[in-house]
């Protein structure tokens, strides 16, 4: 049995309804599913929830929860952090949990848009300095975690998305390692969970999870909790690459992942086929 707290619906750029996502999660014998569409943004865009749709979204999640006994259903949002415009704290009182993510650097540069958009921002905002651009990305991640910490830090090294074959930088470079180390220390102090996100691999955007394997080793050393997610935009991807990633995590040395169960974040043992803790005998909400 698996869980997943990062998945999208047609309230944003996901392909299917809340009902479809939850039904497929139940069909896959998942223990819990968290719906986390992109929160409304304070400016026009093509992929976030429309302003004014939050109540309807939450109603759909509650309806799916009532109609699907045997699986725990949680209401979340993936919320952007743009200082002065939007933070994970803006929505937390309405939700069971939040995924906090940095998609925009310097307000307007969408770092995980197309390669052309990435290069344009790098050139026009940072004068081609990948080091300054990446440093700003991690600075924003640290600011989010320090000032408005989400439950889960989403795809923490997504700034590498266009960096296949070390096109812009090497992750072994000392300055990059320093940014990661400082960011992980900040996350550890805040008590946030880091998601291990498989989407980059199955979408063929990266060769590694978010975050990379060497970062996972540092996460383990710093005793930062992790959760496994797929950032699914279609129900077919709810557990995409979970067995393979679970084996990778076990090879790194992880013994437990953190899941939201019975309304509480809980550390549980896992294997390549899912959660293995023997004391989790009641998987339904009271």
ChimeraX attribute file (.defattr): number of C-alpha atoms within 10 A of each C-alpha:
attribute: neighborCount
match mode: 1-to-1
recipient: residues
	/A:1	14
	/A:2	24
	/A:3	27
	/A:4	26
	/A:5	30
	/A:6	28
	/A:7	26
	/A:8	29
	/A:9	24
	/A:10	19
	/A:11	23
	/A:12	20
	/A:13	16
	/A:14	21
	/A:15	16
	/A:16	16
	/A:17	19
	/A:18	26
	/A:19	17
	/A:20	16
	/A:21	28
	/A:22	27
	/A:23	18
	/A:24	17
	/A:25	27
	/A:26	19
	/A:27	10
	/A:28	15
	/A:29	14
	/A:30	22
	/A:31	23
	/A:32	25
	/A:33	28
	/A:34	26
	/A:35	26
	/A:36	27
	/A:37	29
	/A:38	25
	/A:39	27
	/A:40	24
	/A:41	18
	/A:42	12
	/A:43	9
	/A:44	10
	/A:45	10
	/A:46	8
	/A:47	16
	/A:48	23
	/A:49	21
	/A:50	18
	/A:51	12
	/A:52	9
	/A:53	12
	/A:54	17
	/A:55	10
	/A:56	11
	/A:57	20
	/A:58	18
	/A:59	12
	/A:60	16
	/A:61	22
	/A:62	15
	/A:63	13
	/A:64	19
	/A:65	22
	/A:66	11
	/A:67	13
	/A:68	15
	/A:69	13
	/A:70	16
	/A:71	22
	/A:72	25
	/A:73	29
	/A:74	24
	/A:75	22
	/A:76	28
	/A:77	28
	/A:78	29
	/A:79	28
	/A:80	23
	/A:81	27
	/A:82	23
	/A:83	14
	/A:84	7
	/A:85	12
	/A:86	16
	/A:87	22
	/A:88	25
	/A:89	16
	/A:90	13
	/A:91	18
	/A:92	18
	/A:93	9
	/A:94	14
	/A:95	13
	/A:96	17
	/A:97	25
	/A:98	28
	/A:99	28
	/A:100	27
	/A:101	25
	/A:102	26
	/A:103	22
	/A:104	17
	/A:105	22
	/A:106	14
	/A:107	12
	/A:108	11
	/A:109	17
	/A:110	16
	/A:111	24
	/A:112	16
	/A:113	13
	/A:114	12
	/A:115	12
	/A:116	10
	/A:117	14
	/A:118	17
	/A:119	15
	/A:120	15
	/A:121	19
	/A:122	20
	/A:123	14
	/A:124	11
	/A:125	16
	/A:126	15
	/A:127	12
	/A:128	15
	/A:129	14
	/A:130	15
	/A:131	15
	/A:132	13
	/A:133	21
	/A:134	22
	/A:135	17
	/A:136	16
	/A:137	23
	/A:138	21
	/A:139	16
	/A:140	21
	/A:141	25
	/A:142	21
	/A:143	17
	/A:144	25
	/A:145	26
	/A:146	14
	/A:147	13
	/A:148	17
	/A:149	23
	/A:150	26
	/A:151	22
	/A:152	25
	/A:153	24
	/A:154	28
	/A:155	24
	/A:156	24
	/A:157	18
	/A:158	22
	/A:159	20
	/A:160	24
	/A:161	20
	/A:162	20
	/A:163	17
	/A:164	14
	/A:165	10
	/A:166	10
	/A:167	9
	/A:168	14
	/A:169	15
	/A:170	15
	/A:171	16
	/A:172	9
	/A:173	9
	/A:174	10
	/A:175	14
	/A:176	16
	/A:177	15
	/A:178	12
	/A:179	17
	/A:180	20
	/A:181	16
	/A:182	14
	/A:183	20
	/A:184	21
	/A:185	16
	/A:186	18
	/A:187	25
	/A:188	18
	/A:189	13
	/A:190	18
	/A:191	17
	/A:192	21
	/A:193	23
	/A:194	26
	/A:195	28
	/A:196	27
	/A:197	28
	/A:198	27
	/A:199	23
	/A:200	20
	/A:201	16
	/A:202	15
	/A:203	9
	/A:204	10
	/A:205	14
	/A:206	20
	/A:207	16
	/A:208	19
	/A:209	23
	/A:210	27
	/A:211	21
	/A:212	18
	/A:213	15
	/A:214	12
	/A:215	17
	/A:216	22
	/A:217	16
	/A:218	16
	/A:219	22
	/A:220	16
	/A:221	11
	/A:222	15
	/A:223	12
	/A:224	19
	/A:225	22
	/A:226	23
	/A:227	21
	/A:228	23
	/A:229	28
	/A:230	26
	/A:231	27
	/A:232	26
	/A:233	21
	/A:234	19
	/A:235	23
	/A:236	12
	/A:237	20
	/A:238	28
	/A:239	22
	/A:240	19
	/A:241	17
	/A:242	24
	/A:243	15
	/A:244	12
	/A:245	20
	/A:246	21
	/A:247	16
	/A:248	16
	/A:249	24
	/A:250	14
	/A:251	11
	/A:252	15
	/A:253	13
	/A:254	21
	/A:255	15
	/A:256	20
	/A:257	21
	/A:258	20
	/A:259	25
	/A:260	22
	/A:261	21
	/A:262	16
	/A:263	14
	/A:264	10
	/A:265	14
	/A:266	13
	/A:267	17
	/A:268	16
	/A:269	14
	/A:270	21
	/A:271	19
	/A:272	16
	/A:273	13
	/A:274	17
	/A:275	19
	/A:276	15
	/A:277	13
	/A:278	8
	/A:279	7
	/A:280	10
	/A:281	7
	/A:282	11
	/A:283	15
	/A:284	14
	/A:285	14
	/A:286	7
